Amino acid sequence: MLGTNNLIEVDPEKLGGTPVFYGTRVPVQNLFDCLEVGETLDEFLDQFPTVTREQALAVLEESKARLLTGHESPA
């Protein structure tokens, strides 16, 4: 399981500070945009091969934990 420090990175040198999947230049927003229009996780991963399944699932789990509890999930 990925720790929360290895999920998302915000760096002014990468896409002007847009939150991206750690170690990539893929904005996290892209995952939510794909899911919002009905694409599957596999379709997202096919479009953005630098993002691993583990990363995408961990971001979804962390988002769920923060929305439902208002806290980070245990790392």
DSSP file (Angstrom, degrees, kcal/mol; ACC not computed):
  #  RESIDUE AA STRUCTURE BP1 BP2  ACC     N-H-->O    O-->H-N    N-H-->O    O-->H-N    TCO  KAPPA ALPHA  PHI   PSI    X-CA   Y-CA   Z-CA
    1    1 A M              0   0    0      0, 0.0     2,-0.3     0, 0.0    54,-0.1   0.000 360.0 360.0 360.0 138.2    0.0    0.0    0.0
    2    2 A L        -     0   0    0     52,-0.2     2,-0.1     1,-0.1     5,-0.1  -0.601 360.0-125.4 -81.0 139.2    1.3    3.5   -0.8
    3    3 A G    >   -     0   0    0     -2,-0.3     3,-1.7     1,-0.1     4,-0.1  -0.430  28.2-107.7 -75.8 160.1    1.6    6.0    1.9
    4    4 A T  G >> S+     0   0    0      1,-0.3     3,-1.2     2,-0.2     4,-0.7   0.776 118.1  63.3 -62.7 -25.2   -0.1    9.3    1.5
    5    5 A N  G 34 S+     0   0    0      1,-0.2    -1,-0.3     2,-0.1    -3,-0.0   0.708 103.7  48.8 -70.7 -18.5    3.2   11.0    0.9
    6    6 A N  G <4 S+     0   0    0     -3,-1.7    -1,-0.2     1,-0.1    -2,-0.2   0.179  98.3  71.7-105.5  16.0    3.7    9.0   -2.2
    7    7 A L  T <4 S+     0   0    0     -3,-1.2    15,-2.4     1,-0.3     2,-0.4   0.904 101.8  14.8 -94.2 -53.5    0.3    9.6   -3.8
    8    8 A I  E  <  -A   21   0A   0     -4,-0.7     2,-0.4    13,-0.3    -1,-0.3  -0.953  59.1-162.7-130.6 140.8    0.2   13.1   -5.0
    9    9 A E  E     -A   20   0A   0     11,-2.7    11,-2.4    -2,-0.4     2,-0.5  -0.981   3.9-163.8-126.3 142.1    2.8   15.7   -5.6
   10   10 A V        +     0   0    0     -2,-0.4     8,-0.1     9,-0.2     5,-0.1  -0.966  22.1 161.6-123.5 111.3    2.4   19.5   -6.0
   11   11 A D    >   -     0   0    0     -2,-0.5     3,-2.4     3,-0.4     6,-1.2  -0.991  40.0-141.9-135.7 123.0    5.5   21.1   -7.5
   12   12 A P  T 3> S+     0   0    0      0, 0.0     4,-0.5     0, 0.0     6,-0.1   0.749 105.2  58.9 -56.0 -22.2    5.5   24.6   -9.1
   13   13 A E  T 34 S+     0   0    0      3,-0.1     2,-0.6     2,-0.1    -3,-0.0   0.607  97.1  68.8 -82.6 -12.3    7.9   23.2  -11.7
   14   14 A K  T X> S-     0   0    0     -3,-2.4     3,-1.9     1,-0.1     4,-0.5  -0.927 129.6 -32.5-111.4 111.6    5.3   20.5  -12.8
   15   15 A L  G >4 S-     0   0    0     -2,-0.6     3,-1.2     1,-0.3    -1,-0.1   0.816 113.0 -64.4  50.7  36.7    2.3   21.9  -14.5
   16   16 A G  G 3< S-     0   0    0     -4,-0.5    -1,-0.3     1,-0.3    -3,-0.1   0.744 100.9 -49.2  64.5  25.0    2.4   25.1  -12.5
   17   17 A G  G <4 S+     0   0    0     -3,-1.9    -1,-0.3    -6,-1.2    -2,-0.2   0.533  89.6 155.4  92.2   6.6    1.7   23.3   -9.2
   18   18 A T    <<  -     0   0    0     -3,-1.2    -7,-0.4    -4,-0.5    -1,-0.3  -0.469  55.7-102.3 -62.9 134.8   -1.3   21.3  -10.4
   19   19 A P        +     0   0    0      0, 0.0     9,-2.2     0, 0.0    10,-0.5  -0.445  52.0 179.2 -62.0 125.4   -1.6   18.2   -8.1
   20   20 A V  E     -AB   9  27A   0    -11,-2.4   -11,-2.7     7,-0.3     2,-0.2  -0.856  38.8 -86.1-124.5 159.4   -0.2   15.2  -10.1
   21   21 A F  E >   -A    8   0A   0      5,-2.5     3,-2.2    -2,-0.3     5,-0.3  -0.482  65.7 -89.9 -61.8 134.3    0.2   11.5   -9.4
   22   22 A Y  T 3  S+     0   0    0    -15,-2.4    -1,-0.1     1,-0.3     3,-0.1  -0.184 111.5  12.2 -51.9 130.6    3.5   11.1   -7.6
   23   23 A G  T 3  S+     0   0    0      1,-0.3    -1,-0.3    -3,-0.1     2,-0.2   0.535 118.3  79.5  79.8   7.6    6.4   10.6  -10.1
   24   24 A T  S <  S-     0   0    0     -3,-2.2    -1,-0.3     2,-0.1    -4,-0.1  -0.724  77.2-128.2-130.6-179.2    4.3   11.5  -13.1
   25   25 A R  S    S+     0   0    0     -2,-0.2    -3,-0.1    -3,-0.1    -2,-0.0  -0.010  70.6 120.1-116.2  24.8    3.0   14.6  -14.9
   26   26 A V        -     0   0    0     -5,-0.3    -5,-2.5    22,-0.1    -2,-0.1  -0.816  64.5-128.9 -95.0 114.9   -0.6   13.3  -14.9
   27   27 A P  B >>  -B   20   0A   0      0, 0.0     3,-1.2     0, 0.0     4,-0.6  -0.360   8.3-134.6 -61.6 138.6   -3.0   15.5  -13.1
   28   28 A V  H >> S+     0   0    0     -9,-2.2     4,-1.2     1,-0.3     3,-1.2   0.840 104.1  69.7 -60.7 -33.0   -5.1   13.8  -10.4
   29   29 A Q  H 3> S+     0   0    0    -10,-0.5     4,-2.7     1,-0.3    -1,-0.3   0.816  86.7  66.8 -55.2 -31.7   -8.1   15.7  -11.8
   30   30 A N  H <> S+     0   0    0     -3,-1.2     4,-2.4     1,-0.2    -1,-0.3   0.877  97.3  53.2 -59.6 -37.8   -7.8   13.5  -15.0
   31   31 A L  H <X S+     0   0    0     -3,-1.2     4,-2.3    -4,-0.6    -1,-0.2   0.955 112.4  43.1 -61.6 -49.8   -8.8   10.4  -13.0
   32   32 A F  H  X S+     0   0    0     -4,-1.2     4,-2.3     1,-0.2    -2,-0.2   0.872 112.6  53.3 -66.4 -36.5  -11.9   12.1  -11.6
   33   33 A D  H  X S+     0   0    0     -4,-2.7     4,-1.5     2,-0.2    -1,-0.2   0.923 109.9  48.0 -62.6 -43.9  -12.8   13.6  -15.0
   34   34 A C  H  <>S+     0   0    0     -4,-2.4     5,-2.4     1,-0.2     3,-0.3   0.927 114.1  45.7 -63.2 -45.5  -12.6   10.1  -16.7
   35   35 A L  H ><5S+     0   0    0     -4,-2.3     3,-1.5     1,-0.2    -1,-0.2   0.879 107.8  58.8 -65.5 -36.9  -14.7    8.5  -14.0
   36   36 A E  H 3<5S+     0   0    0     -4,-2.3    -1,-0.2     1,-0.3    -2,-0.2   0.838 105.6  48.3 -62.4 -34.3  -17.2   11.3  -14.1
   37   37 A V  T 3<5S-     0   0    0     -4,-1.5    -1,-0.3    -3,-0.3    -2,-0.2   0.340 127.0 -97.2 -91.4   8.5  -17.9   10.8  -17.9
   38   38 A G  T < 5S+     0   0    0     -3,-1.5    -3,-0.2     1,-0.3    -2,-0.1   0.524  73.8 144.2  95.4   6.0  -18.3    7.0  -17.3
   39   39 A E      < -     0   0    0     -5,-2.4    -1,-0.3    -6,-0.2     2,-0.1  -0.463  47.1-120.2 -74.7 152.7  -14.9    5.7  -18.2
   40   40 A T     >  -     0   0    0     -2,-0.1     4,-2.1     1,-0.1     5,-0.1  -0.402  22.5-108.4 -85.7 167.0  -13.6    2.7  -16.2
   41   41 A L  H  > S+     0   0    0      1,-0.2     4,-2.7     2,-0.2     5,-0.2   0.899 121.5  55.2 -60.4 -40.4  -10.5    2.7  -14.2
   42   42 A D  H  > S+     0   0    0      1,-0.2     4,-2.2     2,-0.2    -1,-0.2   0.888 105.9  51.0 -61.8 -38.8   -8.9    0.4  -16.8
   43   43 A E  H  > S+     0   0    0      2,-0.2     4,-1.8     1,-0.2    -1,-0.2   0.916 110.4  49.4 -64.6 -42.0   -9.7    3.0  -19.5
   44   44 A F  H  X S+     0   0    0     -4,-2.1     4,-1.8     1,-0.2    -2,-0.2   0.946 111.3  49.1 -59.3 -47.9   -8.0    5.7  -17.4
   45   45 A L  H  < S+     0   0    0     -4,-2.7    -1,-0.2     1,-0.2    -2,-0.2   0.841 108.6  53.3 -64.0 -33.8   -5.0    3.5  -16.9
   46   46 A D  H  < S+     0   0    0     -4,-2.2    -1,-0.2     1,-0.2    -2,-0.2   0.877 111.5  46.2 -65.9 -37.0   -4.8    2.8  -20.6
   47   47 A Q  H  < S+     0   0    0     -4,-1.8    -2,-0.2     1,-0.3    -1,-0.2   0.788 123.6  33.6 -74.8 -27.9   -4.8    6.5  -21.4
   48   48 A F    ><  +     0   0    0     -4,-1.8     3,-2.1    -5,-0.2    -1,-0.3  -0.648  67.0 172.0-130.4  74.1   -2.2    7.3  -18.7
   49   49 A P  T 3  S+     0   0    0      0, 0.0    -1,-0.1     0, 0.0    -4,-0.1   0.615  72.4  69.3 -65.6 -12.6    0.2    4.4  -18.5
   50   50 A T  T 3  S+     0   0    0      2,-0.1     2,-0.5   -29,-0.0    -5,-0.1   0.652  86.8  79.5 -79.0 -12.6    2.6    6.2  -16.2
   51   51 A V  S <  S-     0   0    0     -3,-2.1     2,-0.2    -6,-0.2    -3,-0.1  -0.821  79.0-141.2 -93.0 129.8    0.0    5.9  -13.4
   52   52 A T     >  -     0   0    0     -2,-0.5     4,-2.4     1,-0.1     5,-0.2  -0.520  19.5-118.3 -87.0 158.2   -0.2    2.5  -11.7
   53   53 A R  H  > S+     0   0    0      1,-0.2     4,-2.8     2,-0.2     5,-0.3   0.909 117.3  55.6 -57.1 -42.5   -3.4    0.8  -10.7
   54   54 A E  H  > S+     0   0    0      1,-0.2     4,-2.3     2,-0.2    -1,-0.2   0.909 107.8  48.1 -59.4 -43.3   -2.1    0.9   -7.1
   55   55 A Q  H  > S+     0   0    0      2,-0.2     4,-2.4     1,-0.2    -1,-0.2   0.944 112.9  47.2 -62.2 -48.2   -1.6    4.7   -7.3
   56   56 A A  H  X S+     0   0    0     -4,-2.4     4,-2.1     1,-0.2    -2,-0.2   0.923 114.4  46.1 -62.4 -45.4   -5.1    5.3   -8.8
   57   57 A L  H  X S+     0   0    0     -4,-2.8     4,-2.6     1,-0.2    -1,-0.2   0.891 111.4  52.5 -65.0 -38.7   -6.8    3.1   -6.2
   58   58 A A  H  X S+     0   0    0     -4,-2.3     4,-2.6    -5,-0.3    -1,-0.2   0.894 108.8  49.9 -65.1 -39.4   -4.9    4.7   -3.4
   59   59 A V  H  X S+     0   0    0     -4,-2.4     4,-2.5     2,-0.2    -1,-0.2   0.912 112.0  48.3 -65.0 -41.5   -6.0    8.2   -4.5
   60   60 A L  H  X S+     0   0    0     -4,-2.1     4,-2.4     2,-0.2    -2,-0.2   0.920 112.9  47.7 -64.1 -42.9   -9.6    7.0   -4.7
   61   61 A E  H  X S+     0   0    0     -4,-2.6     4,-2.6     2,-0.2    -2,-0.2   0.914 112.7  48.5 -63.7 -43.2   -9.4    5.4   -1.2
   62   62 A E  H  X S+     0   0    0     -4,-2.6     4,-2.4     2,-0.2    -2,-0.2   0.907 111.5  49.8 -64.4 -41.4   -7.7    8.5    0.3
   63   63 A S  H  X S+     0   0    0     -4,-2.5     4,-2.3     2,-0.2    -2,-0.2   0.919 111.4  49.3 -62.6 -43.5  -10.4   10.7   -1.3
   64   64 A K  H  X S+     0   0    0     -4,-2.4     4,-2.6     1,-0.2     5,-0.3   0.931 110.9  49.7 -60.1 -47.2  -13.1    8.5    0.1
   65   65 A A  H  X>S+     0   0    0     -4,-2.6     4,-2.2     1,-0.2     6,-0.8   0.908 112.5  46.9 -60.8 -43.0  -11.6    8.6    3.6
   66   66 A R  H  X5S+     0   0    0     -4,-2.4     4,-1.2     4,-0.2    -1,-0.2   0.882 114.6  46.7 -68.8 -37.3  -11.3   12.4    3.6
   67   67 A L  H  <5S+     0   0    0     -4,-2.3    -2,-0.2    -5,-0.2    -1,-0.2   0.907 119.2  38.5 -70.4 -41.1  -14.8   12.9    2.3
   68   68 A L  H  <5S+     0   0    0     -4,-2.6    -2,-0.2    -5,-0.2    -1,-0.2   0.794 135.3  16.7 -83.4 -28.5  -16.4   10.5    4.7
   69   69 A T  H  <5S-     0   0    0     -4,-2.2    -3,-0.2    -5,-0.3    -2,-0.2   0.611  89.8-125.7-118.6 -18.6  -14.4   11.1    7.8
   70   70 A G  S  <<S+     0   0    0     -4,-1.2     2,-0.3    -5,-0.7    -4,-0.2   0.582  80.5  93.8  79.1   9.1  -12.7   14.4    7.2
   71   71 A H  S    S-     0   0    0     -6,-0.8    -1,-0.3    -9,-0.1    -2,-0.3  -0.880  82.6 -96.9-130.1 161.4   -9.3   12.8    8.0
   72   72 A E        -     0   0    0     -2,-0.3     3,-0.1    -3,-0.1   -10,-0.1  -0.445  45.4-109.0 -69.4 150.1   -6.5   11.1    6.1
   73   73 A S        -     0   0    0      1,-0.1   -69,-0.2    -2,-0.1     2,-0.2  -0.483  45.4 -88.6 -74.0 154.0   -6.6    7.4    5.9
   74   74 A P              0   0    0      0, 0.0    -1,-0.1     0, 0.0     0, 0.0  -0.448 360.0 360.0 -65.0 134.5   -4.0    5.5    8.0
   75   75 A A              0   0    0     -2,-0.2    -2,-0.0    -3,-0.1   -70,-0.0   0.444 360.0 360.0 -85.8 360.0   -0.8    5.1    6.0
